[in-house]
Amino acid sequence: MGTADYKRRQEFLMRDHLKKLPPPGTIDTSTKDLSMSTMFTHKMAQVQHLIQRQGSAANDDPRYAYLYDDMRFKRNIFYWRNFRMNDLPPEIITHIFRIAAWSTSTPAEGTHIRLLLTSVCAKWRRLMIEDCTLWSAIWFRDPPPYERSLEWFKRAGGAPLDIRINEHDADWKSKDDDWRYKEDDHRFTTEQMEELMDKLLVKVSQIRMLVLVVDNWPPALVVLDKLQEAAYAGKAINMERLEIHRMGQPLVWLGPGRTPAVLFGGQTRALKYLCLSGVHIDWNATPLNNLSTIDLRKIAMNASPTLNRFREILLACPRLQKLSLDGAGPQPSAKKPDHIPIDLPHLKVLVIGGFSMLYSCYILSQFKAPNVRDLTLMNLTGEDYTSLIAAITGRYRELRLLTLYTVNISPTEGGMKAMVKFLYAMPFLSYLRIASTKWHVIDAFNEDPREYGFGRDTVTQSFPQNRQVLCPKLQTIEFQQLSGTKIAEWAARRKELGAPLRRAYVNSPYVSKVTAKEAEMIQQVVGLFIAPLGSTTPEERALATCDRYGETI
């Protein structure tokens, strides 16, 4: 499942099946449908039995997975035609609709599912419209004056609202929706955003989540100011998640005459998730306590919180689970003699990117996070970051997922030794996400740690010739902007070492970069799948909820 070939196969089977069906209501095909469903169920059981008999070799063979999924899809075609959906009680049907709408992997897919469900029949449309919760997640992706989105806003009634405004979609083709155009060409003006926010803030106390993606300053500032004004007017703000992304030139900042807004006028008691990209707030006047996520991106240093304020925020968020600093961090100041790193025992996800080597080390010296499971290092270029790798080696022994995007490590003996030592200290690493990185960094995963002085006293019979393997639990790789041929050779080497991968993912925008020949080479070693942009893979979701022994946490 998940490959482009599998999706094409599904579409072909569906079209072929629908062509052969009589018009709805003309012929009773229920007996035949039941028989075909039963037959494919038996075939699925036979394939499953065959896989069990052949053991791990069959489990790792993508051909068996393809065959089993193919049978399951055919079974479902006939099974669901026989299911008496409309005979169920209305509350059960509504619950099924909720599962269908909220089980999608992307907001766009959720929007599409809701539109489909309202188009099936009059009964389904009535049940859908009567359920406020089905319309409470609203994505403003239709053109102004947003008639469809505002209709959904009305249908949501008094339900908690999750609102997304103007998020970028790869399928949008108009000039106004393309971030590559200069800022002044973007469709949102101050007046347009003011008009939209005035309509939305009628239900400001119901807004649980607000995600805003715009291209220039005025609409972003309108949102911050309107939320501040609403709070000062006495309206309750119960927002749990706020994301504001200004996607234009990151370091183009407003003049000194602009006073930053106090977020929610200080009503931040419900806030758990804060993401600010290319915009800033009054850090000192805004209470920021008990957050689960702090995500700061592309904020100029003079608009960032001071080091003292940054440390105050971390101390006030003892259960912080995600900290992401991408080109945005505290203003540097001299380290005090009594400097003590802040303990963040619940931090699971850490992202560091867009900094100099010295500043990266400076940031990481501010806190301790021994239980990080997901580490991202990105856009660390222009100098040698070997010292950074050495500084964080051994800190994250619980790591399961490592992301390396454009990380510059010296190809010298010292650089390779630092990288090998870094990987040697990650015995539970299971998932590698990598892009635009020099190949010697990736090759380090297949180095023999004993040649660099590590693990010489360790005896293992798990791998060929008693050879130690770095990150022996690594099973999944997700890649982009890398040679498919080299990925295949790298995966083949892991297999030779006795630590084979189970799956390789390529991000959907880069599928076309992998040639048919390269895809075939990868498929011969490990199953190749597509990772939809903006969504997580099944392996990622599993790693987020399991401990080192595979038990749910």
Disulfide bonds with the S-S distance in Angstrom:
none
